[in-house]
């Protein structure tokens, strides 16, 4: 039995406008697993991921990362957690005018002095690392191109490389393939699996398509209205569960 | 909802208070001394405000839409409103009344007079002036050119020195960066300070600085610089407020500090619009530097006021020609530059 890398206990998030995005969510994440969170838009998936690396501040509850509560820490401690829990996004969130390499090097910002980083004084080691991970996601030859000249799938791979240069233990993926076409979708998901299996990085991903969930996830959590309604093996999700999560009348869409 | 009603009431009240004051003036025709009684005038205006608020409330209650309601009505109410002919609503009469009163009062205030405009002597004087301007004295050209170079450099220095200060300030007065109670307080104080600075014309700053550092181009440059800092900081911060949040989230998620996030996620997004606004500001500064010279800010403006004071129109004509050429050139050049930077 692998150890728990993350333990979430009764996590709640209320936005300033009164929306209850998370209504007491509890679950464990085991080291090295590929956990997928599914649910409708607005079910709290994105909020949950953003609470885990403290891009959002949870209202109450605990997030134990390797045994330490990170739900209420502040300042440089938060930045330390973010270095360890990297993230990729639906819209990639790269810096458009910078080169691919420069974007990947951003993953080292948290390890550098502020002044040095502002002058772009990245160490030779950092550049080596950045190039290594660009090769790992199959776009080593694009290092000198401007990030906004790449296709969506390639941009997401740059984002993965940026996350990897942080040397993280956990990688959060917020709808990583939602703005990609089906073919590219699988390429990106395959790289995520590679990261998970070869580098042993724990992955927590929000996904929309159940066919992808069945193919890639080692475990699945379903959310509805800010609560967990299902937790278990992806193969256990049947039509009855599907209706419960997505509402009656919903039909599953397959992408191959 | 409450905010829109407050805005409506304030708008209608001020409008009515204005009508009320004009009516009082027309009825009582006060003497010059009475006109200067600020205390009583304020009281009359205040009465107008209160009456206006009551009338505004009453009219809207009777669903006769007032002008304030028309402007500040929230979108959801607009969508559900029935079509009513404008002749049956209060706002159209408010608007007509406003235009009629304002034109009447305005003509009296500006002493608008066709007889003076078409007066023969006056017309002959203007013709003499135009004749002088149309036959510029080219002997003055070298002097004018030297002075306009001084003006251009005055504008350049003012802009260049304002850039770094405005660049630093703009992040402190951008709402999307200054979050939290402390941040918001800093944002508010700085915004107010810059708005006040900006609302004082560069001309006034030039007068202040000409007393401070003496008449000359240095005073003019300082005046332009102060004004440029306030204007650029505001324009820069508005650009910062419209940046795409995605890269900010992306950089923050790597564990970067706030300064690193601003530098790597925001600055690349804003640098081109910043340059574009800065070029435009230089262009504006050259035009303003000319005017500032009139109050002792140095450069071509000072030359202009000297010859104008002696009614030497051919010389003034030369100066105006030089100014027009430079302003036209800078205007066109900056337009091309800004187009290319889009």
Interface residues (C-beta under 8 A of the other chain):
Chain A: X53 X55 X79 X80 X81 X82 X83 X86 X87 X89 X91 X92 X93 X94 X95 X96 X97 X98 X106 X107 X108 X109 X110 X114 X117 X118 X159 X162 X163 X166
Chain B: X246 X247 X249 X250 X251 X252 X253 X254 X255 X256 X257 X259 X260 X263 X264 X265 X268 X269
